[in-house]
Amino acid sequence: MYPMKKTRILITVVLIVAGLLIGNWIYGNILSKKIENQLERQIELVFEGAEVTFDKVNVNPLFSKLEFYGLQIVSDDGVELFSSTEAKLGMPYSEAMRLLKSKNFEEVKTFSIHLFDSAVFIEGVDDKLLVDDLYFSFKGHLTKQDLEQLNDKFPDQKQAVKVDAKGLSFADTPWMDALGFTSEQINRFNKIDKLTADLRFNPDKQIIQLNDVLLHSPLATYTSVGELSYEGEGLEKMKVTHSSSSIELKLNDKGIEWGDPETNGKYSLDNLYVKMDGDVSYEDSLPQIHSQSTQLLLENLSVEYAGAKKAELEAQTALLGLKMDKLTVKKLAISSKIENDLLVISQGELLSSLMNAELEAKIKIDERHHKASQIEKATLIVSELAPGIENALTTFELMTMQSLPRKGKSIVLEMSGDVTRPTIKGLRY
């Protein structure tokens, strides 16, 4: 008898589950048409004169999911404003119907949307942004009143937005054509593999965070995190009290080229790396830097001009006698740090076709009056000047009847004192 009882219970459970699934399927099919009609009307209200179409709508009331297939929004003049092969909306059915039936925006609650093979028309550049996979989620609660009184009062509840996108590119790139990019250059530049961001607002702690920002492409990778603390209610009375951030940018691809020498110039770059970290407090809107560091390395940047563009630039630089067929920066390196109100530039180096330069400096920063900051010690060495610049400096020396301080062929400027008018050893002015 006992095994028979277990079997009956199992059969009962299976029948209940099957009944729920079948009922969910039937109810979902009934709701699909209702939601399709409501959604078409609502989107057409937002995009006045636009036509909204779907191939199919699926509703799963049991798991609070809505799926749209073949979604397309076309303007009254035939421009496709938006399209997506599939859209999955994560939202309770009751909430979805409330929004669809509302003629005016009243509130929005936690939801998520997952789009596949989407295209968004970008009016400013007359192009379409293509996105293979886009996931957007909102966690929180915003009302119409929250938005209307944003200048005077922030929302009371926590809010969070996450974005995760893969496979971004532009469809036509007319703006890149106008800048002189070749088809090969466009193929290299016009792709982002991954884009993510996580924005959080905490009214209790008065903190805004922007975390996990990532942009990765075959060309470059950019990452950043940041946090901002504030006091006061609303945008008009809000005062930032503290901020911290960290960013990093590096090239993934060596030897990139873009542009046209006869229009805006043909550029090439071998390497670029930038890293910046900072921690700053604010008192009466004046920054107090607790720490800040910068690392920059740029290698083999060049720009070439030809034809009418070259002649136009050489006419503008005729007094310096500069040739504008090709300008190069073999290396630009900067390493600096701020701690205890002291800016230390431990490496500043420029190697270029116009000149070479080296800089080391220690500057005591006056945070309340930047112009009152004092140079404790700084040395700038300039050498290998282009003939046109060398001639201009010779003219300056003749006019002022004094020579620039030199060691050999290099100009050496040893500076101290006020940053706005430093004392330069061996030079009167």
Secondary structure, DSSP 8 states (H G I E B T S, - for coil): -HHHHHHHHHHHHHHHHHHHHHHHHHHHHHHHHHHHHHHHHHHHHHSTT-EEE-SEEEEEGGGTEEEEEEEEEE-TTS-EEEEEEEEEEES-HHHHHHHHH-SS--EEEEEEEEEEEEEEEEGGGTEEEEEEEEEEEEEEEEEHHHHHTTTT---SS-EEEEEEEEEEEESS-HHHHHTT--HHHHHHHS-EEEEEEEEEEETTTTEEEEEEEEEE-SSEEEEEEEEEEEESSHHHH-EEEEEEEEEEEEESSSSEEEEETTTTEEEEEEEEEEEEEEEEEEETTEEEEEEEEEEEEEEEEEEE--HHHHHHHHHHTGGGT---SEEEEEEEEEEEEEETTEEEEEEEEEEESS-EEEEEEEEE--SS-GGG-EEEEEEEEEES--HHHHHHHHHHHHHHT----EETTEEEEEEEEESSS-EETT---
